Amino acid sequence: MTSHLKKVELHCHLEGAAPPALTKSQALKYGVDTHDFLRDGIYVWDDFAAFLQCYDKVSEVFRTEEDYALLTETYLEELASIGTIYSELIVSPDHGDRIGLGANAYIAGVCAGIRAAKAKTGIEARLIITGERHFGPASVVAAAEYAARSDNPLITGFNLAGEERMGRVADYARAFDIAREAGLGLTIHAGEVCGAFSVADALDVVRPSRIGHGVRAIEDIDLVARLADLGTVLEVCPGSNIALSVFPDFQSHPLRKLREAGVRVTLNSDDPPFFHTSLEREYDLASSAFGFGDDEINAMTRTAIEAAFVDEETRRRLMARL
């Protein structure tokens, strides 16, 4: 068990972290029937498209600034209870607009939750603004512009998520240029649903310091060497990868191979309750399924702090806590 180890998470979608019990109580509050997407305390879906639909259904029961403060505080407190000292949450201003709350109120609620959780537990958290590929380049540029003009100190990164099979990375290059010029940290989902070429595209076009998933880079040995040479950090989410059948089982998952090839890797939960996982389970799997010792796991956590989108003073404080 890894309960004694300090933990850091760089890759988690806020709505994707909604605990089923909280979703149920929110659904009751708004009179929403959950039978289609939540049964016996478990989120129900059977493939990637159905997962995205289920995710949207869950998101629909969080409607107000207070709802988002509650969701954020609940998840961060859960993380803190297992020894997590830092978390980056992926959030979408588009989502705030789509639910009629507005991007500013949505982000304000999330930030209130971050502050409340920190006051109670000491956990640090930051926000990564994300564009969604399946809403098209204009919407992703708008998300980048939102992040770039924000003076919110908790917004420190920019990401591209959503349906990876929609368009090529080059279609979204302008959004990353905007975010880069604003001094935001850059990460991008690649090499999850699509193969190694999507990781190569991300490196060529975006030059990110981190890649969300990136695990299918293993299909191209030269690309693996390139990732190692560049020092690009992969936000690896093993439980998610197995749940979505990116790999059939943990034996065939390339986490260990990537690390042994010199690629910098970190442990993350992605959308934990949707994939019947948690950050605690991901750390336990690193030990039980992948055979990493405490020192190796701590090294991955140290990599996560080195790659975190924070100011140097905060990074120094986090390193001291590790």
Buried (B, 14 or more C-beta within 10 A) or exposed (E): EBEEBBBBBBBBBBBBBBBBEBBBEBBEEEEBEBEEBBEEEEBBBEEBEEBBBBBEBBBBBBBBBEBBBBBBBBBBBBBBEBBBBBBBBBBBBBBBBBBEBEBBBBBBBBBBBBBBBBEEBEBBBBBBBBBBBEBBBEBBBBBBBBBBEBEEEBBBBBBBBBBBEBBEBEBBBBBBBBBBEBEBBBBBBBBBBBBBBBBBBBBEBBEBBBBBBBBBBBBBEEBBBBBBEBEBBBBBBBBBBBBBEBBEEBEEBBBBEBBEBEBBBBBBBBBBBBBEBBBBBBBBBBBEBBEBEEEBBBBBBBBBBBBBBBEEEBBEBBEEEB
